[in-house]
Amino acid sequence: MIRLHDLVGILLLSLASVAVCAQEQGATAQQQKFAIAADGPDASAPITHLSGRAPFFIVYDENGNRLEVIDNVYLQQEYGIGPRAAALLGEKNVTVLVGGVAGPKMKKVLNAKNIRFVHRKGTVQQVVDELRQ
């Protein structure tokens, strides 16, 4: 026979489980932020071939709305530009980097920050048009 005390325990355990599931679902519903490695600060700019050496990262939401432009403050460094730029994007909560190519050190930091890399050529506007479709 189940006692009232046991029923209360089962109920509390069930409620805790539901709360954890709801939190996990909320976390997976995080909005995507796309940073596009660009040679200029506007949508007409070409996508930079070497993503780590992009002068700018133009950030858009998943609907193609421009959120911000990030200057690559590491361009004057002798080495480690790509990994430092990747870390900066991680601090800005970017989830996807769109660019020409990313070197192995940059990719390592992107992976550590859970930022997906997508290879593209063309202009920033072409990527934005894809986001809006």
C-alpha positions in Angstrom: 0.0 0.0 0.0 1.3 3.4 -1.0 1.4 6.0 1.8 0.6 9.6 1.5 4.3 10.5 2.2 5.4 8.3 -0.7 2.8 9.9 -3.1 4.1 13.4 -2.1 7.6 12.3 -2.9 6.7 10.8 -6.2 4.8 14.0 -7.1 7.7 16.3 -6.2 10.1 14.1 -8.2 7.7 14.3 -11.2 7.5 18.1 -10.9 11.2 18.4 -10.7 11.6 16.2 -13.8 9.1 18.4 -15.7 11.0 21.6 -14.7 14.3 20.2 -15.9 12.8 19.1 -19.2 11.3 22.6 -19.7 14.7 24.2 -19.0 16.4 22.0 -21.5 13.8 22.7 -24.1 14.2 26.4 -23.5 18.0 26.2 -23.8 17.7 24.5 -27.2 15.4 27.2 -28.4 18.2 29.7 -28.2 18.1 32.2 -31.0 20.8 31.8 -33.6 23.3 34.6 -34.1 25.2 34.6 -37.4 28.5 36.4 -37.7 29.6 37.0 -41.3 33.3 37.6 -41.9 33.3 40.7 -44.1 35.8 43.0 -45.9 33.6 46.0 -45.0 31.0 47.1 -42.5 27.9 46.8 -44.6 25.9 44.2 -46.5 27.4 45.0 -49.9 30.9 43.9 -48.6 32.4 40.7 -49.9 32.8 37.8 -47.5 36.5 37.6 -46.4 38.4 34.6 -47.7 40.4 34.1 -44.5 37.8 34.4 -41.8 40.2 35.1 -38.9 41.6 38.1 -40.8 38.3 39.6 -41.6 38.3 43.4 -40.7 34.6 43.1 -39.6 32.1 40.5 -38.4 28.6 41.6 -39.2 26.1 39.9 -36.9 22.6 39.0 -37.9 19.8 37.1 -36.2 18.2 34.1 -37.8 15.6 36.3 -39.6 18.3 38.4 -41.3 18.0 41.4 -39.0 21.4 43.2 -38.5 22.3 43.2 -34.8 25.8 44.7 -34.7 29.1 45.1 -36.5 32.2 43.8 -34.6 35.6 45.3 -35.5 38.3 42.7 -35.6 40.6 44.3 -33.0 43.2 41.6 -33.5 44.3 42.3 -37.1 47.5 44.0 -36.0 48.7 40.9 -34.0 51.5 38.9 -35.5 49.9 35.5 -34.8 46.9 34.0 -33.2 44.4 36.3 -34.9 41.9 33.6 -35.9 41.7 32.0 -32.4 41.3 35.4 -30.7 38.6 36.5 -33.2 36.8 33.2 -32.5 37.0 33.8 -28.8 35.6 37.3 -29.3 32.7 35.9 -31.3 32.0 33.4 -28.5 31.8 36.3 -26.0 29.2 37.9 -28.3 27.1 34.7 -28.2 27.5 34.0 -31.9 26.3 30.5 -32.8 27.4 30.4 -36.5 30.3 32.0 -38.3 30.0 32.4 -42.1 33.2 32.9 -44.0 35.6 31.8 -46.7 37.9 29.5 -44.8 39.0 29.1 -41.1 42.4 27.8 -40.1 42.7 24.8 -37.8 43.5 26.9 -34.7 40.5 29.1 -35.3 38.3 26.0 -35.9 39.5 24.5 -32.6 38.3 27.6 -30.7 35.1 27.8 -32.7 34.4 24.2 -31.7 35.2 24.8 -28.1 32.8 27.8 -28.1 30.1 25.7 -29.9 30.2 28.0 -32.9 29.5 26.2 -36.2 31.5 27.3 -39.2 29.8 27.6 -42.6 31.9 28.1 -45.8 30.5 30.7 -48.2 31.7 32.9 -51.0 30.0 36.1 -52.3 28.7 39.0 -50.4 27.2 39.5 -47.0 23.9 40.4 -48.7 23.7 37.0 -50.4 24.0 35.3 -47.0 21.4 37.7 -45.5 19.0 36.8 -48.4 19.5 33.1 -47.5 18.6 33.8 -43.9 15.4 35.6 -44.9 14.1 32.7 -47.1 
